[in-house]
Amino acid sequence: LVEKFGIDPNNAFAFWDWVGGRYSVCSAVGVLPLSLQYGFSVVEKFLKGASSIDQHFQSTPFEKNMPVLLGLLSVWNVSFLGYPARAILPYSQALEKFAPHIQQVSMESNGK
């Protein structure tokens, strides 16, 4: 599949399908390519940001909790306003993979 996508298979990093967190940027599988591309000092800042929002979620009252409010807003839009989907419209060719990425993030957050 890598070759079909246009990537030389010699440049692919293979791992088994039973490896957990394959689609999570914060997993070992997600962090490895980011570290190779940007350096671990950049990835470490990213991971600290992810930890920060985790701490916010755990310690902030619901009425000020951003992940909770965003989740409730999504429920409101679907359940009460009747909007069954959301649109992400990339405005640049460079963002063509952004919408599928956000879809994967959303599925991951919802436990697929």
Stockholm file with secondary structure:
# STOCKHOLM 1.0

chainA/1-112         LVEKFGIDPNNAFAFWDWVGGRYSVCSAVGVLPLSLQYGFSVVEKFLKGASSIDQHFQSTPFEKNMPVLLGLLSVWNVSFLGYPARAILPYSQALEKFAPHIQQVSMESNGK
#=GR chainA/1-112 SS CHHHHTCCGGGCCCCCTTCTTTTCTTSHHHHHHHHHHHCHHHHHHHHHHHHHHHHHHHHSCGGGCHHHHHHHHHHHHHHTSCCCCCCCCCSSGGGTTHHHHHHHHHHHHTTC
#=GC SS_cons         CHHHHTCCGGGCCCCCTTCTTTTCTTSHHHHHHHHHHHCHHHHHHHHHHHHHHHHHHHHSCGGGCHHHHHHHHHHHHHHTSCCCCCCCCCSSGGGTTHHHHHHHHHHHHTTC
//
